[in-house]
Amino acid sequence: MMLLFYVSGFLQDTFLIYIDKVDMGGTFPPFWIACLWLLFLGYYGDVFRKMLDFPVWLSALLGCAGGTLAYYRGLSSSGFHLSTEFYATVAIVWAFYMPFSLRTFRYFMHKKLLGADLALKT
């Protein structure tokens, strides 16, 4: 799960650089930005656990708003150059990413719990 989050965050930020929505000073995001995605994974076990059974439309709406606000807060003082369409692009990406990531997290969580249950039965 950690690898999935790191790679997806790295790809998302690289995509935003590639389509000229943000200028981070290079072709790829700085290492410290990509590492923030690993910290973000911690929210799924605590904060987002309540959202695992939300309908897709609601998690998409929350991802749209939450992802945009997170990028705003994280990049507002970074000195990176953002295009005028940056936040609209992030909102669209997160409207798809949030439901996908929640379902992926739920899959891995249930798989892990099922594996623990099977180990207890043997």
Backbone torsions as a table, in degrees:
resi	resn	phi	psi	omega
1	MET	NA	-39.6	178.6
2	MET	-62.2	-42.3	179.3
3	LEU	-64.1	-41.3	178.8
4	LEU	-60.7	-44.8	-179.9
5	PHE	-67.7	-41.7	179.7
6	TYR	-62.6	-47.7	-178.4
7	VAL	-65.9	-43.3	-178.4
8	SER	-65.7	-39.6	177.2
9	GLY	-66.0	-43.6	178.0
10	PHE	-60.9	-44.5	179.7
11	LEU	-66.8	-39.7	179.4
12	GLN	-63.6	-47.3	-179.4
13	ASP	-67.4	-36.9	176.1
14	THR	-64.5	-39.9	177.1
15	PHE	-61.1	-43.9	179.1
16	LEU	-63.2	-35.2	175.7
17	ILE	-69.3	-44.8	-176.1
18	TYR	-61.9	-38.6	-179.5
19	ILE	-90.8	15.6	174.4
20	ASP	60.9	37.3	175.2
21	LYS	-92.2	-19.9	177.3
22	VAL	-148.6	143.2	175.3
23	ASP	-113.2	107.5	-179.8
24	MET	-102.5	13.9	176.1
25	GLY	88.1	9.5	179.2
26	GLY	-170.0	-173.8	-179.8
27	THR	-78.6	-25.9	-177.9
28	PHE	-124.1	156.6	177.5
29	PRO	-67.5	152.4	175.5
30	PRO	-59.7	152.3	-177.6
31	PHE	-56.2	-39.0	-177.1
32	TRP	-65.2	-31.7	177.7
33	ILE	-70.3	-42.9	178.8
34	ALA	-62.6	-34.7	179.2
35	CYS	-68.8	-23.7	177.2
36	LEU	-62.2	-27.9	178.4
37	TRP	-64.8	-32.1	177.0
38	LEU	-68.2	-37.1	175.8
39	LEU	-66.3	-35.6	-179.9
40	PHE	-61.6	-32.2	179.3
41	LEU	-57.9	-32.6	179.6
42	GLY	-60.7	-27.2	178.6
43	TYR	-67.2	-27.1	-176.4
44	TYR	-67.3	-36.4	179.7
45	GLY	-74.0	-27.0	-175.9
46	ASP	-108.3	-64.8	-171.5
47	VAL	-78.7	-47.7	-172.8
48	PHE	-83.9	-4.5	179.4
49	ARG	-57.3	-34.3	179.8
50	LYS	-68.8	-20.4	-177.4
51	MET	-91.0	-1.6	-174.2
52	LEU	-62.2	-29.6	-178.7
53	ASP	-104.9	11.5	176.2
54	PHE	-67.0	151.3	173.3
55	PRO	-63.8	155.5	-177.1
56	VAL	-56.8	-42.7	-177.2
57	TRP	-62.4	-36.6	-179.1
58	LEU	-73.1	-42.4	178.0
59	SER	-67.2	-31.3	175.6
60	ALA	-66.6	-42.6	178.9
61	LEU	-64.7	-44.2	178.0
62	LEU	-66.4	-36.9	176.3
63	GLY	-65.7	-40.6	178.2
64	CYS	-58.8	-49.9	-178.9
65	ALA	-73.1	-48.1	-176.4
66	GLY	-67.0	-41.7	178.7
67	GLY	-64.1	-41.8	179.0
68	THR	-64.7	-44.9	179.3
69	LEU	-65.6	-36.3	178.7
70	ALA	-65.4	-44.3	177.1
71	TYR	-65.0	-40.4	178.8
72	TYR	-59.1	-48.4	-178.2
73	ARG	-66.7	-40.9	-177.2
74	GLY	-72.8	-33.5	-175.0
75	LEU	-102.7	-7.1	-175.0
76	SER	-62.7	-30.7	-179.3
77	SER	-112.0	14.8	-175.3
78	SER	-83.5	-21.3	-177.1
79	GLY	84.7	3.4	176.5
80	PHE	-73.3	148.2	176.8
81	HIS	-87.3	123.5	-179.4
82	LEU	-110.7	137.1	176.2
83	SER	-74.2	167.1	180.0
84	THR	-67.6	-24.3	-179.9
85	GLU	-94.5	5.1	-174.7
86	PHE	-55.1	-53.7	-174.2
87	TYR	-69.5	-33.0	175.5
88	ALA	-65.1	-40.1	178.0
89	THR	-65.3	-44.0	178.3
90	VAL	-62.5	-40.6	179.3
91	ALA	-60.9	-43.0	179.4
92	ILE	-66.8	-45.2	179.5
93	VAL	-60.3	-44.1	-177.8
94	TRP	-73.8	-23.2	174.6
95	ALA	-64.5	-28.0	176.0
96	PHE	-92.5	-37.7	-173.8
97	TYR	-68.9	-41.6	-175.2
98	MET	-62.2	-51.0	177.4
99	PRO	-61.4	-39.7	178.6
100	PHE	-62.5	-46.0	-177.5
101	SER	-68.0	-35.9	178.0
102	LEU	-65.9	-42.4	178.6
103	ARG	-68.0	-36.1	176.8
104	THR	-65.7	-43.6	177.9
105	PHE	-62.0	-43.8	179.3
106	ARG	-61.5	-41.0	178.6
107	TYR	-59.8	-49.2	-179.3
108	PHE	-67.6	-35.8	179.2
109	MET	-65.5	-46.0	179.4
110	HIS	-68.1	-36.3	177.7
111	LYS	-63.9	-42.1	178.5
112	LYS	-65.8	-44.0	179.5
113	LEU	-65.0	-39.9	177.8
114	LEU	-63.7	-42.0	178.1
115	GLY	-62.1	-37.9	178.2
116	ALA	-67.5	-39.5	178.5
117	ASP	-63.9	-41.8	179.3
118	LEU	-65.9	-36.9	179.1
119	ALA	-66.3	-35.0	178.9
120	LEU	-69.7	-30.3	-177.2
121	LYS	-77.7	-19.6	-177.8
122	THR	-91.3	NA	NA
